[in-house]
């Protein structure tokens, strides 16, 4: 073996050893590119394109491999993880996108990881889960205002009893009964309870009438034949039921400061509504 060959082999060993020491996940192969690139390691690109080879993780912020895309495009191969904030495959899309995973949006919260023969919980059980969740907050002013079953999840609206203002929105997993905050406007626009709250309950610039107009204009362009129905006022936005042929078709929200419209594309088809109180 000549000197050049020895140096090349040594360099390869050093590189592989460093990758193994820094990024070896429980006996697996290397992570590929940590911040970007087209690496094809088992955990792959953390923020780049990455083609993850294993179920559940892949690219943290983007990718097209099995289990890829925490915040990006990602086509996850299994339900449960995949793309956290976007994606186009089983297991993709925790926050936005078109995946069909455990927390997938667009096909979101479908519980597809539980198998085709899994049995959904009842809407009454979902109501109980929400009430237990509200009790756990320690805020006795919060009360469930409505519960709706869709194909992909249960929806629950929560209201402040003292003010009559809607507080926040929850989703319930159809196969486990797990309760969690709804994504979208509930997190990004809610000025009192949301993840992006501004520590203020600023006065709305957009009234309910204008919000309904904005919503109907959106529907006329995007979903012809659908109509706005009731509007619930939350802190920072309105959530409005969408109807078609006299039945609930879906939901959307209108920002009470900017008038922007955000359609809730993660619910799926309407199943039933449970009267509360």
C-alpha positions as a Markdown table, in Angstrom:
| # | Residue | x | y | z |
|---|---|---|---|---|
| 1 | Unk | 0.0 | 0.0 | 0.0 |
| 2 | Unk | 1.6 | 3.3 | -1.1 |
| 3 | Unk | 1.7 | 6.5 | 1.0 |
| 4 | Unk | -1.2 | 8.2 | -0.9 |
| 5 | Unk | -3.4 | 5.2 | -0.4 |
| 6 | Unk | -2.6 | 5.1 | 3.3 |
| 7 | Unk | -3.4 | 8.8 | 3.7 |
| 8 | Unk | -6.7 | 8.4 | 1.9 |
| 9 | Unk | -7.7 | 5.5 | 4.1 |
| 10 | Unk | -6.6 | 7.4 | 7.2 |
| 11 | Unk | -8.7 | 10.4 | 6.2 |
| 12 | Unk | -11.7 | 8.3 | 5.6 |
| 13 | Unk | -11.3 | 6.6 | 9.0 |
| 14 | Unk | -11.0 | 10.0 | 10.7 |
| 15 | Unk | -14.1 | 11.3 | 9.0 |
| 16 | Unk | -16.2 | 8.3 | 9.8 |
| 17 | Unk | -14.9 | 8.2 | 13.3 |
| 18 | Unk | -15.8 | 11.8 | 13.9 |
| 19 | Unk | -19.3 | 11.3 | 12.5 |
| 20 | Unk | -19.8 | 8.2 | 14.6 |
| 21 | Unk | -18.6 | 10.0 | 17.8 |
| 22 | Unk | -20.6 | 13.2 | 17.4 |
| 23 | Unk | -23.8 | 12.0 | 15.8 |
| 24 | Unk | -24.3 | 8.3 | 16.4 |
| 25 | Unk | -27.9 | 7.8 | 17.6 |
| 26 | Unk | -28.2 | 4.6 | 19.7 |
| 27 | Unk | -26.2 | 2.5 | 17.5 |
| 28 | Unk | -27.3 | 3.9 | 14.1 |
| 29 | Unk | -25.4 | 5.4 | 11.3 |
| 30 | Unk | -24.4 | 9.0 | 10.8 |
| 31 | Unk | -27.0 | 11.8 | 10.8 |
| 32 | Unk | -26.0 | 13.1 | 7.3 |
| 33 | Unk | -25.9 | 16.9 | 7.0 |
| 34 | Unk | -26.8 | 18.5 | 10.3 |
| 35 | Unk | -27.8 | 22.0 | 9.0 |
| 36 | Unk | -28.5 | 21.3 | 5.3 |
| 37 | Unk | -27.5 | 19.5 | 2.2 |
| 38 | Unk | -28.5 | 16.2 | 0.5 |
| 39 | Unk | -27.0 | 13.8 | 2.9 |
| 40 | Unk | -28.5 | 10.3 | 3.1 |
| 41 | Unk | -27.5 | 9.3 | 6.6 |
| 42 | Unk | -30.1 | 7.6 | 8.8 |
| 43 | Unk | -31.0 | 10.8 | 10.7 |
| 44 | Unk | -30.0 | 13.0 | 7.7 |
| 45 | Unk | -30.2 | 16.7 | 7.2 |
| 46 | Unk | -31.4 | 18.7 | 10.1 |
| 47 | Unk | -32.3 | 21.8 | 8.2 |
| 48 | Unk | -31.8 | 21.0 | 4.6 |
| 49 | Unk | -33.1 | 18.7 | 2.0 |
| 50 | Unk | -32.0 | 15.4 | 3.3 |
| 51 | Unk | -33.2 | 11.9 | 2.4 |
| 52 | Unk | -33.6 | 10.2 | 5.7 |
| 53 | Unk | -33.5 | 6.4 | 5.6 |
| 54 | Unk | -35.3 | 5.6 | 8.8 |
| 55 | Unk | -38.8 | 6.0 | 10.0 |
| 56 | Unk | -39.6 | 8.8 | 12.3 |
| 57 | Unk | -36.9 | 11.4 | 12.0 |
| 58 | Unk | -35.0 | 12.1 | 8.8 |
| 59 | Unk | -34.5 | 15.7 | 8.0 |
| 60 | Unk | -35.4 | 18.0 | 10.9 |
| 61 | Unk | -36.4 | 21.0 | 8.9 |
| 62 | Unk | -36.9 | 19.7 | 5.4 |
| 63 | Unk | -36.5 | 16.7 | 3.2 |
| 64 | Unk | -38.0 | 14.0 | 1.0 |
| 65 | Unk | -36.8 | 10.8 | 2.6 |
| 66 | Unk | -38.7 | 8.4 | 4.8 |
| 67 | Unk | -39.4 | 10.1 | 8.1 |
| 68 | Unk | -38.0 | 13.4 | 6.9 |
| 69 | Unk | -38.8 | 17.1 | 7.3 |
| 70 | Unk | -39.4 | 18.5 | 10.8 |
| 71 | Unk | -40.3 | 21.9 | 9.5 |
| 72 | Unk | -40.0 | 21.6 | 5.8 |
| 73 | Unk | -41.3 | 19.6 | 2.9 |
| 74 | Unk | -40.5 | 16.0 | 4.0 |
| 75 | Unk | -42.1 | 12.8 | 2.9 |
| 76 | Unk | -42.2 | 10.7 | 6.0 |
| 77 | Unk | -42.5 | 7.0 | 5.5 |
| 78 | Unk | -44.2 | 6.2 | 8.8 |
| 79 | Unk | -46.9 | 7.8 | 10.8 |
| 80 | Unk | -45.9 | 9.4 | 14.1 |
| 81 | Unk | -43.1 | 11.8 | 13.3 |
| 82 | Unk | -42.1 | 12.6 | 9.7 |
| 83 | Unk | -42.3 | 16.3 | 9.0 |
| 84 | Unk | -43.1 | 18.3 | 12.0 |
| 85 | Unk | -44.3 | 21.4 | 10.2 |
| 86 | Unk | -45.0 | 20.2 | 6.7 |
| 87 | Unk | -44.8 | 17.3 | 4.4 |
| 88 | Unk | -46.4 | 15.1 | 1.9 |
| 89 | Unk | -46.4 | 11.5 | 3.1 |
| 90 | Unk | -47.4 | 9.2 | 5.9 |
| 91 | Unk | -46.0 | 10.5 | 9.1 |
| 92 | Unk | -45.4 | 14.0 | 7.8 |
| 93 | Unk | -46.7 | 17.4 | 8.8 |
| 94 | Unk | -47.1 | 18.0 | 12.6 |
| 95 | Unk | -48.0 | 21.7 | 12.2 |
| 96 | Unk | -48.8 | 22.4 | 8.5 |
| 97 | Unk | -48.6 | 20.6 | 5.2 |
| 98 | Unk | -50.4 | 17.6 | 3.7 |
| 99 | Unk | -49.2 | 14.6 | 5.6 |
| 100 | Unk | -51.2 | 11.8 | 7.1 |
| 101 | Unk | -49.2 | 11.0 | 10.2 |
| 102 | Unk | -50.1 | 11.0 | 13.9 |
| 103 | Unk | -49.8 | 14.7 | 14.0 |
| 104 | Unk | -50.1 | 15.4 | 10.3 |
| 105 | Unk | -51.9 | 18.5 | 9.0 |
| 106 | Unk | -53.9 | 18.4 | 5.9 |
| 107 | Unk | -54.5 | 14.8 | 6.7 |
| 108 | Unk | -53.6 | 15.7 | 10.2 |
| 109 | Unk | -54.1 | 13.9 | 13.4 |
| 110 | Unk | -55.5 | 11.0 | 11.6 |
| 111 | Unk | -54.0 | 8.4 | 13.9 |
| 112 | Unk | -53.0 | 6.4 | 10.8 |
| 113 | Unk | -50.1 | 4.9 | 12.9 |
| 114 | Unk | -52.7 | 2.8 | 14.8 |
| 115 | Unk | -53.6 | 0.6 | 11.8 |
| 116 | Unk | -56.6 | 0.2 | 9.6 |
| 117 | Unk | -58.6 | -1.7 | 12.3 |
| 118 | Unk | -58.0 | 0.8 | 15.1 |
| 119 | Unk | -61.2 | 2.0 | 16.8 |
| 120 | Unk | -61.7 | 5.8 | 17.3 |
| 121 | Unk | -62.9 | 7.0 | 20.7 |
| 122 | Unk | -66.4 | 8.4 | 20.9 |
| 123 | Unk | -67.2 | 12.1 | 20.9 |
| 124 | Unk | -68.5 | 11.7 | 24.5 |
| 125 | Unk | -65.1 | 10.3 | 25.5 |
| 126 | Unk | -63.4 | 13.2 | 23.7 |
| 127 | Unk | -65.5 | 15.6 | 25.7 |
| 128 | Unk | -64.4 | 14.0 | 28.9 |
| 129 | Unk | -60.8 | 14.2 | 27.9 |
| 130 | Unk | -61.2 | 17.9 | 27.2 |
| 131 | Unk | -62.9 | 18.5 | 30.5 |
| 132 | Unk | -60.0 | 16.7 | 32.3 |
| 133 | Unk | -57.5 | 18.8 | 30.4 |
| 134 | Unk | -59.3 | 22.0 | 31.5 |
| 135 | Unk | -59.3 | 20.9 | 35.1 |
| 136 | Unk | -55.6 | 20.2 | 34.9 |
| 137 | Unk | -55.0 | 23.9 | 34.0 |
| 138 | Unk | -56.2 | 25.0 | 37.3 |
| 139 | Unk | -58.2 | 27.8 | 35.7 |
| 140 | Unk | -61.9 | 27.3 | 36.8 |
| 141 | Unk | -63.0 | 30.1 | 34.5 |
| 142 | Unk | -62.5 | 27.9 | 31.4 |
| 143 | Unk | -65.4 | 25.9 | 30.1 |
| 144 | Unk | -65.9 | 23.7 | 27.0 |
| 145 | Unk | -68.2 | 25.5 | 24.6 |
| 146 | Unk | -68.5 | 23.0 | 21.8 |
| 147 | Unk | -67.2 | 19.7 | 20.6 |
| 148 | Unk | -67.2 | 18.6 | 16.9 |
| 149 | Unk | -66.1 | 15.4 | 15.4 |
| 150 | Unk | -64.2 | 15.4 | 12.1 |
| 151 | Unk | -62.6 | 12.6 | 10.1 |
| 152 | Unk | -59.1 | 13.5 | 11.4 |
| 153 | Unk | -59.7 | 14.7 | 14.9 |
| 154 | Unk | -62.1 | 16.1 | 17.4 |
| 155 | Unk | -62.3 | 19.9 | 17.8 |
| 156 | Unk | -63.1 | 21.6 | 21.0 |
| 157 | Unk | -63.8 | 25.3 | 21.6 |
| 158 | Unk | -63.1 | 26.7 | 25.1 |
| 159 | Unk | -64.7 | 29.8 | 26.6 |
| 160 | Unk | -64.1 | 32.1 | 29.5 |
| 161 | Unk | -67.2 | 31.9 | 31.7 |
| 162 | Unk | -66.6 | 35.3 | 33.3 |
| 163 | Unk | -66.2 | 37.3 | 30.0 |
| 164 | Unk | -68.1 | 35.2 | 27.5 |
| 165 | Unk | -65.0 | 35.4 | 25.2 |
| 166 | Unk | -63.7 | 32.3 | 23.6 |
| 167 | Unk | -60.3 | 31.5 | 25.1 |
| 168 | Unk | -58.6 | 28.9 | 22.9 |
| 169 | Unk | -59.2 | 25.8 | 20.7 |
| 170 | Unk | -58.2 | 22.2 | 21.3 |
| 171 | Unk | -57.9 | 19.1 | 19.2 |
| 172 | Unk | -58.4 | 15.5 | 20.5 |
| 173 | Unk | -56.6 | 12.5 | 18.9 |
| 174 | Unk | -59.3 | 10.2 | 17.6 |
| 175 | Unk | -57.5 | 7.0 | 18.7 |
| 176 | Unk | -55.9 | 7.9 | 22.0 |
| 177 | Unk | -58.1 | 10.7 | 23.4 |
| 178 | Unk | -54.9 | 12.9 | 23.9 |
| 179 | Unk | -55.7 | 16.6 | 24.1 |
| 180 | Unk | -53.5 | 19.3 | 22.6 |
| 181 | Unk | -53.7 | 22.9 | 21.5 |
| 182 | Unk | -54.9 | 23.4 | 17.9 |
| 183 | Unk | -52.3 | 24.6 | 15.5 |
| 184 | Unk | -52.7 | 27.7 | 13.2 |
| 185 | Unk | -54.5 | 30.8 | 14.5 |
| 186 | Unk | -54.9 | 29.3 | 18.0 |
| 187 | Unk | -51.2 | 29.3 | 18.4 |
| 188 | Unk | -50.1 | 32.1 | 16.1 |
| 189 | Unk | -52.9 | 34.7 | 16.5 |
| 190 | Unk | -54.3 | 34.2 | 20.0 |
| 191 | Unk | -53.1 | 37.3 | 21.9 |
| 192 | Unk | -53.8 | 35.9 | 25.4 |
| 193 | Unk | -53.4 | 32.1 | 25.3 |
| 194 | Unk | -51.4 | 31.4 | 22.1 |
| 195 | Unk | -47.8 | 30.4 | 21.7 |
| 196 | Unk | -47.1 | 33.7 | 20.0 |
| 197 | Unk | -49.1 | 35.8 | 22.5 |
| 198 | Unk | -48.2 | 39.4 | 22.8 |
| 199 | Unk | -49.1 | 39.8 | 26.5 |
| 200 | Unk | -51.9 | 42.0 | 25.5 |
| 201 | Unk | -55.6 | 41.7 | 24.6 |
| 202 | Unk | -55.4 | 44.5 | 22.1 |
| 203 | Unk | -58.7 | 45.9 | 20.8 |
| 204 | Unk | -59.8 | 44.3 | 17.5 |
| 205 | Unk | -59.6 | 46.4 | 14.3 |
| 206 | Unk | -61.8 | 44.0 | 12.4 |
| 207 | Unk | -65.3 | 43.6 | 13.7 |
| 208 | Unk | -67.4 | 40.5 | 13.4 |
| 209 | Unk | -69.3 | 41.7 | 10.4 |
| 210 | Unk | -66.1 | 42.6 | 8.4 |
| 211 | Unk | -64.6 | 39.2 | 9.5 |
| 212 | Unk | -67.6 | 37.4 | 8.0 |
| 213 | Unk | -67.2 | 39.4 | 4.8 |
| 214 | Unk | -63.5 | 38.6 | 4.5 |
| 215 | Unk | -64.3 | 34.9 | 5.2 |
| 216 | Unk | -67.0 | 34.8 | 2.5 |
| 217 | Unk | -64.8 | 36.5 | -0.1 |
| 218 | Unk | -62.2 | 33.9 | 0.6 |
| 219 | Unk | -64.7 | 31.0 | 0.3 |
| 220 | Unk | -66.1 | 32.4 | -2.9 |
| 221 | Unk | -62.7 | 32.3 | -4.5 |
| 222 | Unk | -61.4 | 29.1 | -3.0 |
| 223 | Unk | -64.4 | 26.9 | -2.1 |
| 224 | Unk | -67.4 | 28.1 | -4.3 |
| 225 | Unk | -70.7 | 26.9 | -2.9 |
| 226 | Unk | -69.7 | 27.2 | 0.7 |
| 227 | Unk | -71.0 | 29.8 | 3.1 |
| 228 | Unk | -69.9 | 31.3 | 6.4 |
| 229 | Unk | -72.0 | 30.6 | 9.5 |
| 230 | Unk | -71.4 | 31.4 | 13.1 |
| 231 | Unk | -68.3 | 33.5 | 14.2 |
| 232 | Unk | -66.8 | 32.9 | 17.6 |
| 233 | Unk | -64.6 | 35.8 | 18.9 |
| 234 | Unk | -61.3 | 34.7 | 20.4 |
| 235 | Unk | -58.5 | 37.0 | 21.6 |
| 236 | Unk | -56.9 | 38.2 | 18.3 |
| 237 | Unk | -59.1 | 36.4 | 15.8 |
| 238 | Unk | -62.5 | 34.9 | 15.0 |
| 239 | Unk | -63.1 | 31.3 | 14.2 |
| 240 | Unk | -66.0 | 30.8 | 11.8 |
| 241 | Unk | -67.9 | 27.6 | 10.8 |
| 242 | Unk | -68.1 | 26.9 | 7.1 |
| 243 | Unk | -71.3 | 25.4 | 5.7 |
| 244 | Unk | -72.3 | 23.6 | 2.5 |
| 245 | Unk | -75.7 | 22.3 | 1.7 |
| 246 | Unk | -76.9 | 23.2 | 5.2 |
| 247 | Unk | -74.2 | 21.1 | 7.0 |
| 248 | Unk | -70.9 | 21.9 | 8.6 |
| 249 | Unk | -68.2 | 21.7 | 5.9 |
| 250 | Unk | -65.2 | 23.0 | 7.8 |
| 251 | Unk | -63.8 | 26.0 | 9.7 |
| 252 | Unk | -61.6 | 29.0 | 9.1 |
| 253 | Unk | -60.3 | 31.9 | 11.2 |
| 254 | Unk | -60.0 | 35.7 | 10.5 |
| 255 | Unk | -57.3 | 37.8 | 12.2 |
| 256 | Unk | -59.1 | 40.6 | 14.1 |
| 257 | Unk | -56.1 | 42.9 | 13.6 |
| 258 | Unk | -55.3 | 42.4 | 9.9 |
| 259 | Unk | -58.3 | 40.7 | 8.5 |
| 260 | Unk | -56.2 | 37.8 | 7.1 |
| 261 | Unk | -58.0 | 34.5 | 6.6 |
| 262 | Unk | -56.6 | 31.1 | 7.6 |
| 263 | Unk | -58.6 | 27.9 | 6.6 |
| 264 | Unk | -58.3 | 25.0 | 9.0 |
| 265 | Unk | -57.3 | 22.3 | 6.5 |
| 266 | Unk | -56.4 | 19.7 | 9.0 |
| 267 | Unk | -59.9 | 18.6 | 10.2 |
| 268 | Unk | -61.1 | 16.5 | 7.3 |
| 269 | Unk | -64.8 | 15.9 | 6.7 |
| 270 | Unk | -67.4 | 16.8 | 9.3 |
| 271 | Unk | -68.9 | 13.8 | 11.2 |
| 272 | Unk | -71.1 | 15.1 | 14.1 |
| 273 | Unk | -71.4 | 17.9 | 16.7 |
| 274 | Unk | -72.1 | 17.4 | 20.4 |
| 275 | Unk | -74.2 | 20.0 | 22.2 |
| 276 | Unk | -72.4 | 21.2 | 25.3 |
| 277 | Unk | -74.1 | 22.6 | 28.4 |
